[in-house]
Amino acid sequence: MDKELIIRSSPEAVDFALLKDGKLVELHKDEDGNKFAVGDVFIAKIRKAVPGLNAAFVNVGYEKDAFLHYHDLGPQISSL
């Protein structure tokens, strides 16, 4: 199964699309004005691990799940 994550960013919003075998399976849009920032610390629950991307979508209490890449976990974690 081939997975692909497409991210489109503009000053107003960021769009995320997850494709499996070339077919759209998820689409999310984050509009400007969110009250969180890079570096914030959250307690989260993993919703979906995506090993091909070495990343996961995690529930941090917002309407949409957050995207977490394993590089953001620190040097002690080798891979998902």
mmCIF file of the N, C-alpha and C atoms, coordinates in Angstrom:
data_MODEL
# 
_entry.id   MODEL 
# 
loop_
_atom_site.group_PDB 
_atom_site.id 
_atom_site.type_symbol 
_atom_site.label_atom_id 
_atom_site.label_alt_id 
_atom_site.label_comp_id 
_atom_site.label_asym_id 
_atom_site.label_entity_id 
_atom_site.label_seq_id 
_atom_site.pdbx_PDB_ins_code 
_atom_site.Cartn_x 
_atom_site.Cartn_y 
_atom_site.Cartn_z 
_atom_site.occupancy 
_atom_site.B_iso_or_equiv 
_atom_site.pdbx_formal_charge 
_atom_site.auth_seq_id 
_atom_site.auth_comp_id 
_atom_site.auth_asym_id 
_atom_site.auth_atom_id 
_atom_site.pdbx_PDB_model_num 
ATOM 1   N N  . MET A 1 1  ? 0.846   -1.171 0.000  1.00 0.00 ? 1  MET A N  1 
ATOM 2   C CA . MET A 1 1  ? 0.000   0.000  0.000  1.00 0.00 ? 1  MET A CA 1 
ATOM 3   C C  . MET A 1 1  ? 0.894   1.238  0.000  1.00 0.00 ? 1  MET A C  1 
ATOM 4   N N  . ASP A 1 2  ? 0.703   2.113  -0.948 1.00 0.00 ? 2  ASP A N  1 
ATOM 5   C CA . ASP A 1 2  ? 1.480   3.334  -1.094 1.00 0.00 ? 2  ASP A CA 1 
ATOM 6   C C  . ASP A 1 2  ? 0.732   4.482  -0.428 1.00 0.00 ? 2  ASP A C  1 
ATOM 7   N N  . LYS A 1 3  ? 1.396   5.195  0.493  1.00 0.00 ? 3  LYS A N  1 
ATOM 8   C CA . LYS A 1 3  ? 0.776   6.329  1.185  1.00 0.00 ? 3  LYS A CA 1 
ATOM 9   C C  . LYS A 1 3  ? 1.540   7.596  0.853  1.00 0.00 ? 3  LYS A C  1 
ATOM 10  N N  . GLU A 1 4  ? 0.806   8.698  0.741  1.00 0.00 ? 4  GLU A N  1 
ATOM 11  C CA . GLU A 1 4  ? 1.418   9.977  0.411  1.00 0.00 ? 4  GLU A CA 1 
ATOM 12  C C  . GLU A 1 4  ? 0.705   11.074 1.190  1.00 0.00 ? 4  GLU A C  1 
ATOM 13  N N  . LEU A 1 5  ? 1.481   11.989 1.765  1.00 0.00 ? 5  LEU A N  1 
ATOM 14  C CA . LEU A 1 5  ? 0.928   13.138 2.470  1.00 0.00 ? 5  LEU A CA 1 
ATOM 15  C C  . LEU A 1 5  ? 1.258   14.375 1.658  1.00 0.00 ? 5  LEU A C  1 
ATOM 16  N N  . ILE A 1 6  ? 0.235   15.152 1.318  1.00 0.00 ? 6  ILE A N  1 
ATOM 17  C CA . ILE A 1 6  ? 0.416   16.384 0.556  1.00 0.00 ? 6  ILE A CA 1 
ATOM 18  C C  . ILE A 1 6  ? 0.029   17.542 1.463  1.00 0.00 ? 6  ILE A C  1 
ATOM 19  N N  . ILE A 1 7  ? 0.916   18.535 1.558  1.00 0.00 ? 7  ILE A N  1 
ATOM 20  C CA . ILE A 1 7  ? 0.663   19.711 2.394  1.00 0.00 ? 7  ILE A CA 1 
ATOM 21  C C  . ILE A 1 7  ? 0.743   20.942 1.506  1.00 0.00 ? 7  ILE A C  1 
ATOM 22  N N  . ARG A 1 8  ? -0.298  21.768 1.565  1.00 0.00 ? 8  ARG A N  1 
ATOM 23  C CA . ARG A 1 8  ? -0.310  23.032 0.834  1.00 0.00 ? 8  ARG A CA 1 
ATOM 24  C C  . ARG A 1 8  ? -0.467  24.149 1.856  1.00 0.00 ? 8  ARG A C  1 
ATOM 25  N N  . SER A 1 9  ? 0.454   25.093 1.824  1.00 0.00 ? 9  SER A N  1 
ATOM 26  C CA . SER A 1 9  ? 0.454   26.168 2.809  1.00 0.00 ? 9  SER A CA 1 
ATOM 27  C C  . SER A 1 9  ? 0.271   27.515 2.127  1.00 0.00 ? 9  SER A C  1 
ATOM 28  N N  . SER A 1 10 ? -0.534  28.363 2.749  1.00 0.00 ? 10 SER A N  1 
ATOM 29  C CA . SER A 1 10 ? -0.719  29.736 2.291  1.00 0.00 ? 10 SER A CA 1 
ATOM 30  C C  . SER A 1 10 ? -0.776  30.614 3.541  1.00 0.00 ? 10 SER A C  1 
ATOM 31  N N  . PRO A 1 11 ? -0.720  31.921 3.398  1.00 0.00 ? 11 PRO A N  1 
ATOM 32  C CA . PRO A 1 11 ? -0.801  32.780 4.585  1.00 0.00 ? 11 PRO A CA 1 
ATOM 33  C C  . PRO A 1 11 ? -2.117  32.625 5.360  1.00 0.00 ? 11 PRO A C  1 
ATOM 34  N N  . GLU A 1 12 ? -3.173  32.191 4.709  1.00 0.00 ? 12 GLU A N  1 
ATOM 35  C CA . GLU A 1 12 ? -4.483  32.080 5.357  1.00 0.00 ? 12 GLU A CA 1 
ATOM 36  C C  . GLU A 1 12 ? -4.752  30.708 5.959  1.00 0.00 ? 12 GLU A C  1 
ATOM 37  N N  . ALA A 1 13 ? -4.175  29.633 5.378  1.00 0.00 ? 13 ALA A N  1 
ATOM 38  C CA . ALA A 1 13 ? -4.521  28.281 5.828  1.00 0.00 ? 13 ALA A CA 1 
ATOM 39  C C  . ALA A 1 13 ? -3.466  27.273 5.379  1.00 0.00 ? 13 ALA A C  1 
ATOM 40  N N  . VAL A 1 14 ? -3.534  26.097 6.004  1.00 0.00 ? 14 VAL A N  1 
ATOM 41  C CA . VAL A 1 14 ? -2.699  24.962 5.610  1.00 0.00 ? 14 VAL A CA 1 
ATOM 42  C C  . VAL A 1 14 ? -3.637  23.800 5.328  1.00 0.00 ? 14 VAL A C  1 
ATOM 43  N N  . ASP A 1 15 ? -3.488  23.170 4.154  1.00 0.00 ? 15 ASP A N  1 
ATOM 44  C CA . ASP A 1 15 ? -4.304  22.020 3.768  1.00 0.00 ? 15 ASP A CA 1 
ATOM 45  C C  . ASP A 1 15 ? -3.443  20.765 3.809  1.00 0.00 ? 15 ASP A C  1 
ATOM 46  N N  . PHE A 1 16 ? -3.998  19.669 4.375  1.00 0.00 ? 16 PHE A N  1 
ATOM 47  C CA . PHE A 1 16 ? -3.322  18.382 4.445  1.00 0.00 ? 16 PHE A CA 1 
ATOM 48  C C  . PHE A 1 16 ? -4.187  17.359 3.727  1.00 0.00 ? 16 PHE A C  1 
ATOM 49  N N  . ALA A 1 17 ? -3.594  16.581 2.835  1.00 0.00 ? 17 ALA A N  1 
ATOM 50  C CA . ALA A 1 17 ? -4.315  15.506 2.154  1.00 0.00 ? 17 ALA A CA 1 
ATOM 51  C C  . ALA A 1 17 ? -3.519  14.216 2.325  1.00 0.00 ? 17 ALA A C  1 
ATOM 52  N N  . LEU A 1 18 ? -4.191  13.148 2.741  1.00 0.00 ? 18 LEU A N  1 
ATOM 53  C CA . LEU A 1 18 ? -3.564  11.832 2.867  1.00 0.00 ? 18 LEU A CA 1 
ATOM 54  C C  . LEU A 1 18 ? -4.117  10.946 1.762  1.00 0.00 ? 18 LEU A C  1 
ATOM 55  N N  . LEU A 1 19 ? -3.211  10.415 0.934  1.00 0.00 ? 19 LEU A N  1 
ATOM 56  C CA . LEU A 1 19 ? -3.590  9.545  -0.176 1.00 0.00 ? 19 LEU A CA 1 
ATOM 57  C C  . LEU A 1 19 ? -3.109  8.128  0.108  1.00 0.00 ? 19 LEU A C  1 
ATOM 58  N N  . LYS A 1 20 ? -3.932  7.146  -0.216 1.00 0.00 ? 20 LYS A N  1 
ATOM 59  C CA . LYS A 1 20 ? -3.537  5.739  -0.175 1.00 0.00 ? 20 LYS A CA 1 
ATOM 60  C C  . LYS A 1 20 ? -3.724  5.187  -1.573 1.00 0.00 ? 20 LYS A C  1 
ATOM 61  N N  . ASP A 1 21 ? -2.648  4.672  -2.136 1.00 0.00 ? 21 ASP A N  1 
ATOM 62  C CA . ASP A 1 21 ? -2.666  4.163  -3.508 1.00 0.00 ? 21 ASP A CA 1 
ATOM 63  C C  . ASP A 1 21 ? -3.245  5.181  -4.479 1.00 0.00 ? 21 ASP A C  1 
ATOM 64  N N  . GLY A 1 22 ? -2.898  6.455  -4.267 1.00 0.00 ? 22 GLY A N  1 
ATOM 65  C CA . GLY A 1 22 ? -3.336  7.516  -5.158 1.00 0.00 ? 22 GLY A CA 1 
ATOM 66  C C  . GLY A 1 22 ? -4.748  8.014  -4.933 1.00 0.00 ? 22 GLY A C  1 
ATOM 67  N N  . LYS A 1 23 ? -5.462  7.459  -3.933 1.00 0.00 ? 23 LYS A N  1 
ATOM 68  C CA . LYS A 1 23 ? -6.839  7.876  -3.654 1.00 0.00 ? 23 LYS A CA 1 
ATOM 69  C C  . LYS A 1 23 ? -6.893  8.668  -2.355 1.00 0.00 ? 23 LYS A C  1 
ATOM 70  N N  . LEU A 1 24 ? -7.637  9.757  -2.367 1.00 0.00 ? 24 LEU A N  1 
ATOM 71  C CA . LEU A 1 24 ? -7.787  10.603 -1.191 1.00 0.00 ? 24 LEU A CA 1 
ATOM 72  C C  . LEU A 1 24 ? -8.567  9.870  -0.105 1.00 0.00 ? 24 LEU A C  1 
ATOM 73  N N  . VAL A 1 25 ? -7.972  9.777  1.097  1.00 0.00 ? 25 VAL A N  1 
ATOM 74  C CA . VAL A 1 25 ? -8.668  9.130  2.214  1.00 0.00 ? 25 VAL A CA 1 
ATOM 75  C C  . VAL A 1 25 ? -8.940  10.110 3.352  1.00 0.00 ? 25 VAL A C  1 
ATOM 76  N N  . GLU A 1 26 ? -8.153  11.199 3.431  1.00 0.00 ? 26 GLU A N  1 
ATOM 77  C CA . GLU A 1 26 ? -8.394  12.220 4.447  1.00 0.00 ? 26 GLU A CA 1 
ATOM 78  C C  . GLU A 1 26 ? -8.026  13.578 3.885  1.00 0.00 ? 26 GLU A C  1 
ATOM 79  N N  . LEU A 1 27 ? -8.776  14.598 4.305  1.00 0.00 ? 27 LEU A N  1 
ATOM 80  C CA . LEU A 1 27 ? -8.487  15.973 3.918  1.00 0.00 ? 27 LEU A CA 1 
ATOM 81  C C  . LEU A 1 27 ? -8.770  16.862 5.115  1.00 0.00 ? 27 LEU A C  1 
ATOM 82  N N  . HIS A 1 28 ? -7.786  17.662 5.490  1.00 0.00 ? 28 HIS A N  1 
ATOM 83  C CA . HIS A 1 28 ? -7.938  18.559 6.634  1.00 0.00 ? 28 HIS A CA 1 
ATOM 84  C C  . HIS A 1 28 ? -7.505  19.961 6.228  1.00 0.00 ? 28 HIS A C  1 
ATOM 85  N N  . LYS A 1 29 ? -8.135  20.961 6.829  1.00 0.00 ? 29 LYS A N  1 
ATOM 86  C CA . LYS A 1 29 ? -7.773  22.352 6.577  1.00 0.00 ? 29 LYS A CA 1 
ATOM 87  C C  . LYS A 1 29 ? -7.642  23.056 7.916  1.00 0.00 ? 29 LYS A C  1 
ATOM 88  N N  . ASP A 1 30 ? -6.487  23.660 8.149  1.00 0.00 ? 30 ASP A N  1 
ATOM 89  C CA . ASP A 1 30 ? -6.262  24.459 9.346  1.00 0.00 ? 30 ASP A CA 1 
ATOM 90  C C  . ASP A 1 30 ? -6.184  25.908 8.916  1.00 0.00 ? 30 ASP A C  1 
ATOM 91  N N  . GLU A 1 31 ? -7.150  26.697 9.381  1.00 0.00 ? 31 GLU A N  1 
ATOM 92  C CA . GLU A 1 31 ? -7.167  28.109 9.027  1.00 0.00 ? 31 GLU A CA 1 
ATOM 93  C C  . GLU A 1 31 ? -6.377  28.907 10.046 1.00 0.00 ? 31 GLU A C  1 
ATOM 94  N N  . ASP A 1 32 ? -5.851  30.044 9.601  1.00 0.00 ? 32 ASP A N  1 
ATOM 95  C CA . ASP A 1 32 ? -5.080  30.914 10.479 1.00 0.00 ? 32 ASP A CA 1 
ATOM 96  C C  . ASP A 1 32 ? -5.952  31.350 11.651 1.00 0.00 ? 32 ASP A C  1 
ATOM 97  N N  . GLY A 1 33 ? -5.334  31.588 12.779 1.00 0.00 ? 33 GLY A N  1 
ATOM 98  C CA . GLY A 1 33 ? -6.091  32.012 13.949 1.00 0.00 ? 33 GLY A CA 1 
ATOM 99  C C  . GLY A 1 33 ? -6.162  30.941 15.017 1.00 0.00 ? 33 GLY A C  1 
ATOM 100 N N  . ASN A 1 34 ? -5.515  29.789 14.795 1.00 0.00 ? 34 ASN A N  1 
ATOM 101 C CA . ASN A 1 34 ? -5.479  28.755 15.822 1.00 0.00 ? 34 ASN A CA 1 
ATOM 102 C C  . ASN A 1 34 ? -4.705  29.262 17.029 1.00 0.00 ? 34 ASN A C  1 
ATOM 103 N N  . LYS A 1 35 ? -5.019  28.733 18.195 1.00 0.00 ? 35 LYS A N  1 
ATOM 104 C CA . LYS A 1 35 ? -4.409  29.212 19.425 1.00 0.00 ? 35 LYS A CA 1 
ATOM 105 C C  . LYS A 1 35 ? -3.277  28.309 19.899 1.00 0.00 ? 35 LYS A C  1 
ATOM 106 N N  . PHE A 1 36 ? -2.593  27.630 18.992 1.00 0.00 ? 36 PHE A N  1 
ATOM 107 C CA . PHE A 1 36 ? -1.461  26.799 19.372 1.00 0.00 ? 36 PHE A CA 1 
ATOM 108 C C  . PHE A 1 36 ? -0.272  27.143 18.487 1.00 0.00 ? 36 PHE A C  1 
ATOM 109 N N  . ALA A 1 37 ? 0.922   26.770 18.931 1.00 0.00 ? 37 ALA A N  1 
ATOM 110 C CA . ALA A 1 37 ? 2.127   27.114 18.193 1.00 0.00 ? 37 ALA A CA 1 
ATOM 111 C C  . ALA A 1 37 ? 3.149   25.994 18.292 1.00 0.00 ? 37 ALA A C  1 
ATOM 112 N N  . VAL A 1 38 ? 4.113   26.013 17.393 1.00 0.00 ? 38 VAL A N  1 
ATOM 113 C CA . VAL A 1 38 ? 5.212   25.056 17.432 1.00 0.00 ? 38 VAL A CA 1 
ATOM 114 C C  . VAL A 1 38 ? 5.941   25.234 18.759 1.00 0.00 ? 38 VAL A C  1 
ATOM 115 N N  . GLY A 1 39 ? 6.233   24.132 19.412 1.00 0.00 ? 39 GLY A N  1 
ATOM 116 C CA . GLY A 1 39 ? 6.926   24.187 20.691 1.00 0.00 ? 39 GLY A CA 1 
ATOM 117 C C  . GLY A 1 39 ? 5.999   24.042 21.880 1.00 0.00 ? 39 GLY A C  1 
ATOM 118 N N  . ASP A 1 40 ? 4.697   24.178 21.683 1.00 0.00 ? 40 ASP A N  1 
ATOM 119 C CA . ASP A 1 40 ? 3.742   23.959 22.768 1.00 0.00 ? 40 ASP A CA 1 
ATOM 120 C C  . ASP A 1 40 ? 3.808   22.495 23.198 1.00 0.00 ? 40 ASP A C  1 
ATOM 121 N N  . VAL A 1 41 ? 3.547   22.233 24.467 1.00 0.00 ? 41 VAL A N  1 
ATOM 122 C CA . VAL A 1 41 ? 3.569   20.873 25.003 1.00 0.00 ? 41 VAL A CA 1 
ATOM 123 C C  . VAL A 1 41 ? 2.132   20.423 25.228 1.00 0.00 ? 41 VAL A C  1 
ATOM 124 N N  . PHE A 1 42 ? 1.784   19.217 24.730 1.00 0.00 ? 42 PHE A N  1 
ATOM 125 C CA . PHE A 1 42 ? 0.429   18.682 24.833 1.00 0.00 ? 42 PHE A CA 1 
ATOM 126 C C  . PHE A 1 42 ? 0.464   17.261 25.366 1.00 0.00 ? 42 PHE A C  1 
ATOM 127 N N  . ILE A 1 43 ? -0.593  16.860 26.043 1.00 0.00 ? 43 ILE A N  1 
ATOM 128 C CA . ILE A 1 43 ? -0.842  15.454 26.323 1.00 0.00 ? 43 ILE A CA 1 
ATOM 129 C C  . ILE A 1 43 ? -1.731  14.984 25.183 1.00 0.00 ? 43 ILE A C  1 
ATOM 130 N N  . ALA A 1 44 ? -1.323  13.905 24.516 1.00 0.00 ? 44 ALA A N  1 
ATOM 131 C CA . ALA A 1 44 ? -2.038  13.482 23.312 1.00 0.00 ? 44 ALA A CA 1 
ATOM 132 C C  . ALA A 1 44 ? -2.218  11.975 23.285 1.00 0.00 ? 44 ALA A C  1 
ATOM 133 N N  . LYS A 1 45 ? -3.190  11.552 22.498 1.00 0.00 ? 45 LYS A N  1 
ATOM 134 C CA . LYS A 1 45 ? -3.438  10.134 22.261 1.00 0.00 ? 45 LYS A CA 1 
ATOM 135 C C  . LYS A 1 45 ? -3.236  9.882  20.769 1.00 0.00 ? 45 LYS A C  1 
ATOM 136 N N  . ILE A 1 46 ? -2.451  8.846  20.444 1.00 0.00 ? 46 ILE A N  1 
ATOM 137 C CA . ILE A 1 46 ? -2.204  8.523  19.036 1.00 0.00 ? 46 ILE A CA 1 
ATOM 138 C C  . ILE A 1 46 ? -3.495  8.020  18.408 1.00 0.00 ? 46 ILE A C  1 
ATOM 139 N N  . ARG A 1 47 ? -3.899  8.646  17.307 1.00 0.00 ? 47 ARG A N  1 
ATOM 140 C CA . ARG A 1 47 ? -5.097  8.233  16.575 1.00 0.00 ? 47 ARG A CA 1 
ATOM 141 C C  . ARG A 1 47 ? -4.743  7.313  15.420 1.00 0.00 ? 47 ARG A C  1 
ATOM 142 N N  . LYS A 1 48 ? -3.643  7.662  14.711 1.00 0.00 ? 48 LYS A N  1 
ATOM 143 C CA . LYS A 1 48 ? -3.253  6.865  13.545 1.00 0.00 ? 48 LYS A CA 1 
ATOM 144 C C  . LYS A 1 48 ? -1.750  6.999  13.331 1.00 0.00 ? 48 LYS A C  1 
ATOM 145 N N  . ALA A 1 49 ? -1.039  5.884  13.399 1.00 0.00 ? 49 ALA A N  1 
ATOM 146 C CA . ALA A 1 49 ? 0.389   5.870  13.073 1.00 0.00 ? 49 ALA A CA 1 
ATOM 147 C C  . ALA A 1 49 ? 0.533   5.658  11.573 1.00 0.00 ? 49 ALA A C  1 
ATOM 148 N N  . VAL A 1 50 ? 1.446   6.390  10.962 1.00 0.00 ? 50 VAL A N  1 
ATOM 149 C CA . VAL A 1 50 ? 1.705   6.273  9.527  1.00 0.00 ? 50 VAL A CA 1 
ATOM 150 C C  . VAL A 1 50 ? 3.194   5.941  9.373  1.00 0.00 ? 50 VAL A C  1 
ATOM 151 N N  . PRO A 1 51 ? 3.554   4.646  9.474  1.00 0.00 ? 51 PRO A N  1 
ATOM 152 C CA . PRO A 1 51 ? 4.965   4.250  9.446  1.00 0.00 ? 51 PRO A CA 1 
ATOM 153 C C  . PRO A 1 51 ? 5.711   4.698  8.193  1.00 0.00 ? 51 PRO A C  1 
ATOM 154 N N  . GLY A 1 52 ? 5.057   4.719  7.056  1.00 0.00 ? 52 GLY A N  1 
ATOM 155 C CA . GLY A 1 52 ? 5.713   5.138  5.818  1.00 0.00 ? 52 GLY A CA 1 
ATOM 156 C C  . GLY A 1 52 ? 6.178   6.581  5.857  1.00 0.00 ? 52 GLY A C  1 
ATOM 157 N N  . LEU A 1 53 ? 5.548   7.394  6.688  1.00 0.00 ? 53 LEU A N  1 
ATOM 158 C CA . LEU A 1 53 ? 5.935   8.795  6.848  1.00 0.00 ? 53 LEU A CA 1 
ATOM 159 C C  . LEU A 1 53 ? 6.741   9.013  8.120  1.00 0.00 ? 53 LEU A C  1 
ATOM 160 N N  . ASN A 1 54 ? 6.928   7.942  8.919  1.00 0.00 ? 54 ASN A N  1 
ATOM 161 C CA . ASN A 1 54 ? 7.536   8.066  10.244 1.00 0.00 ? 54 ASN A CA 1 
ATOM 162 C C  . ASN A 1 54 ? 6.835   9.166  11.033 1.00 0.00 ? 54 ASN A C  1 
ATOM 163 N N  . ALA A 1 55 ? 5.517   9.096  11.052 1.00 0.00 ? 55 ALA A N  1 
ATOM 164 C CA . ALA A 1 55 ? 4.720   10.130 11.694 1.00 0.00 ? 55 ALA A CA 1 
ATOM 165 C C  . ALA A 1 55 ? 3.436   9.524  12.242 1.00 0.00 ? 55 ALA A C  1 
ATOM 166 N N  . ALA A 1 56 ? 2.699   10.357 12.949 1.00 0.00 ? 56 ALA A N  1 
ATOM 167 C CA . ALA A 1 56 ? 1.407   9.927  13.485 1.00 0.00 ? 56 ALA A CA 1 
ATOM 168 C C  . ALA A 1 56 ? 0.477   11.129 13.551 1.00 0.00 ? 56 ALA A C  1 
ATOM 169 N N  . PHE A 1 57 ? -0.807  10.841 13.498 1.00 0.00 ? 57 PHE A N  1 
ATOM 170 C CA . PHE A 1 57 ? -1.821  11.846 13.775 1.00 0.00 ? 57 PHE A CA 1 
ATOM 171 C C  . PHE A 1 57 ? -2.250  11.621 15.216 1.00 0.00 ? 57 PHE A C  1 
ATOM 172 N N  . VAL A 1 58 ? -2.226  12.674 16.022 1.00 0.00 ? 58 VAL A N  1 
ATOM 173 C CA . VAL A 1 58 ? -2.514  12.550 17.449 1.00 0.00 ? 58 VAL A CA 1 
ATOM 174 C C  . VAL A 1 58 ? -3.648  13.482 17.852 1.00 0.00 ? 58 VAL A C  1 
ATOM 175 N N  . ASN A 1 59 ? -4.446  13.036 18.817 1.00 0.00 ? 59 ASN A N  1 
ATOM 176 C CA . ASN A 1 59 ? -5.548  13.833 19.344 1.00 0.00 ? 59 ASN A CA 1 
ATOM 177 C C  . ASN A 1 59 ? -5.016  14.658 20.506 1.00 0.00 ? 59 ASN A C  1 
ATOM 178 N N  . VAL A 1 60 ? -5.020  15.978 20.347 1.00 0.00 ? 60 VAL A N  1 
ATOM 179 C CA . VAL A 1 60 ? -4.555  16.881 21.398 1.00 0.00 ? 60 VAL A CA 1 
ATOM 180 C C  . VAL A 1 60 ? -5.700  17.706 21.981 1.00 0.00 ? 60 VAL A C  1 
ATOM 181 N N  . GLY A 1 61 ? -6.919  17.327 21.651 1.00 0.00 ? 61 GLY A N  1 
ATOM 182 C CA . GLY A 1 61 ? -8.078  18.014 22.205 1.00 0.00 ? 61 GLY A CA 1 
ATOM 183 C C  . GLY A 1 61 ? -8.724  19.035 21.294 1.00 0.00 ? 61 GLY A C  1 
ATOM 184 N N  . TYR A 1 62 ? -8.164  19.237 20.112 1.00 0.00 ? 62 TYR A N  1 
ATOM 185 C CA . TYR A 1 62 ? -8.769  20.145 19.150 1.00 0.00 ? 62 TYR A CA 1 
ATOM 186 C C  . TYR A 1 62 ? -9.702  19.364 18.233 1.00 0.00 ? 62 TYR A C  1 
ATOM 187 N N  . GLU A 1 63 ? -10.462 20.073 17.433 1.00 0.00 ? 63 GLU A N  1 
ATOM 188 C CA . GLU A 1 63 ? -11.407 19.433 16.511 1.00 0.00 ? 63 GLU A CA 1 
ATOM 189 C C  . GLU A 1 63 ? -10.692 18.481 15.554 1.00 0.00 ? 63 GLU A C  1 
ATOM 190 N N  . LYS A 1 64 ? -9.507  18.875 15.107 1.00 0.00 ? 64 LYS A N  1 
ATOM 191 C CA . LYS A 1 64 ? -8.740  18.061 14.161 1.00 0.00 ? 64 LYS A CA 1 
ATOM 192 C C  . LYS A 1 64 ? -7.514  17.485 14.857 1.00 0.00 ? 64 LYS A C  1 
ATOM 193 N N  . ASP A 1 65 ? -7.093  16.308 14.412 1.00 0.00 ? 65 ASP A N  1 
ATOM 194 C CA . ASP A 1 65 ? -5.893  15.689 14.964 1.00 0.00 ? 65 ASP A CA 1 
ATOM 195 C C  . ASP A 1 65 ? -4.652  16.449 14.501 1.00 0.00 ? 65 ASP A C  1 
ATOM 196 N N  . ALA A 1 66 ? -3.622  16.431 15.333 1.00 0.00 ? 66 ALA A N  1 
ATOM 197 C CA . ALA A 1 66 ? -2.357  17.087 15.010 1.00 0.00 ? 66 ALA A CA 1 
ATOM 198 C C  . ALA A 1 66 ? -1.434  16.100 14.299 1.00 0.00 ? 66 ALA A C  1 
ATOM 199 N N  . PHE A 1 67 ? -0.552  16.618 13.456 1.00 0.00 ? 67 PHE A N  1 
ATOM 200 C CA . PHE A 1 67 ? 0.438   15.807 12.752 1.00 0.00 ? 67 PHE A CA 1 
ATOM 201 C C  . PHE A 1 67 ? 1.731   15.867 13.547 1.00 0.00 ? 67 PHE A C  1 
ATOM 202 N N  . LEU A 1 68 ? 2.295   14.704 13.883 1.00 0.00 ? 68 LEU A N  1 
ATOM 203 C CA . LEU A 1 68 ? 3.524   14.636 14.674 1.00 0.00 ? 68 LEU A CA 1 
ATOM 204 C C  . LEU A 1 68 ? 4.536   13.758 13.951 1.00 0.00 ? 68 LEU A C  1 
ATOM 205 N N  . HIS A 1 69 ? 5.634   14.365 13.499 1.00 0.00 ? 69 HIS A N  1 
ATOM 206 C CA . HIS A 1 69 ? 6.704   13.612 12.839 1.00 0.00 ? 69 HIS A CA 1 
ATOM 207 C C  . HIS A 1 69 ? 7.680   13.129 13.903 1.00 0.00 ? 69 HIS A C  1 
ATOM 208 N N  . TYR A 1 70 ? 8.318   11.968 13.674 1.00 0.00 ? 70 TYR A N  1 
ATOM 209 C CA . TYR A 1 70 ? 9.182   11.406 14.708 1.00 0.00 ? 70 TYR A CA 1 
ATOM 210 C C  . TYR A 1 70 ? 10.392  12.296 14.995 1.00 0.00 ? 70 TYR A C  1 
ATOM 211 N N  . HIS A 1 71 ? 10.829  13.133 14.055 1.00 0.00 ? 71 HIS A N  1 
ATOM 212 C CA . HIS A 1 71 ? 11.924  14.074 14.324 1.00 0.00 ? 71 HIS A CA 1 
ATOM 213 C C  . HIS A 1 71 ? 11.545  15.041 15.443 1.00 0.00 ? 71 HIS A C  1 
ATOM 214 N N  . ASP A 1 72 ? 10.261  15.320 15.590 1.00 0.00 ? 72 ASP A N  1 
ATOM 215 C CA . ASP A 1 72 ? 9.798   16.240 16.626 1.00 0.00 ? 72 ASP A CA 1 
ATOM 216 C C  . ASP A 1 72 ? 9.808   15.613 18.015 1.00 0.00 ? 72 ASP A C  1 
ATOM 217 N N  . LEU A 1 73 ? 10.049  14.300 18.099 1.00 0.00 ? 73 LEU A N  1 
ATOM 218 C CA . LEU A 1 73 ? 10.064  13.608 19.384 1.00 0.00 ? 73 LEU A CA 1 
ATOM 219 C C  . LEU A 1 73 ? 11.416  13.699 20.077 1.00 0.00 ? 73 LEU A C  1 
ATOM 220 N N  . GLY A 1 74 ? 12.448  14.106 19.373 1.00 0.00 ? 74 GLY A N  1 
ATOM 221 C CA . GLY A 1 74 ? 13.777  14.226 19.955 1.00 0.00 ? 74 GLY A CA 1 
ATOM 222 C C  . GLY A 1 74 ? 14.705  13.111 19.505 1.00 0.00 ? 74 GLY A C  1 
ATOM 223 N N  . PRO A 1 75 ? 16.003  13.259 19.784 1.00 0.00 ? 75 PRO A N  1 
ATOM 224 C CA . PRO A 1 75 ? 17.003  12.305 19.288 1.00 0.00 ? 75 PRO A CA 1 
ATOM 225 C C  . PRO A 1 75 ? 16.935  10.921 19.938 1.00 0.00 ? 75 PRO A C  1 
ATOM 226 N N  . GLN A 1 76 ? 16.265  10.777 21.071 1.00 0.00 ? 76 GLN A N  1 
ATOM 227 C CA . GLN A 1 76 ? 16.200  9.476  21.743 1.00 0.00 ? 76 GLN A CA 1 
ATOM 228 C C  . GLN A 1 76 ? 15.270  8.496  21.037 1.00 0.00 ? 76 GLN A C  1 
ATOM 229 N N  . ILE A 1 77 ? 14.407  8.950  20.135 1.00 0.00 ? 77 ILE A N  1 
ATOM 230 C CA . ILE A 1 77 ? 13.483  8.088  19.396 1.00 0.00 ? 77 ILE A CA 1 
ATOM 231 C C  . ILE A 1 77 ? 14.055  7.868  17.998 1.00 0.00 ? 77 ILE A C  1 
ATOM 232 N N  . SER A 1 78 ? 14.314  6.600  17.626 1.00 0.00 ? 78 SER A N  1 
ATOM 233 C CA . SER A 1 78 ? 14.954  6.331  16.334 1.00 0.00 ? 78 SER A CA 1 
ATOM 234 C C  . SER A 1 78 ? 13.971  6.327  15.170 1.00 0.00 ? 78 SER A C  1 
ATOM 235 N N  . SER A 1 79 ? 12.751  5.814  15.372 1.00 0.00 ? 79 SER A N  1 
ATOM 236 C CA . SER A 1 79 ? 11.768  5.749  14.293 1.00 0.00 ? 79 SER A CA 1 
ATOM 237 C C  . SER A 1 79 ? 10.450  5.253  14.851 1.00 0.00 ? 79 SER A C  1 
ATOM 238 N N  . LEU A 1 80 ? 9.365   5.482  14.108 1.00 0.00 ? 80 LEU A N  1 
ATOM 239 C CA . LEU A 1 80 ? 8.063   4.947  14.516 1.00 0.00 ? 80 LEU A CA 1 
ATOM 240 C C  . LEU A 1 80 ? 7.907   3.553  13.972 1.00 0.00 ? 80 LEU A C  1 
# 
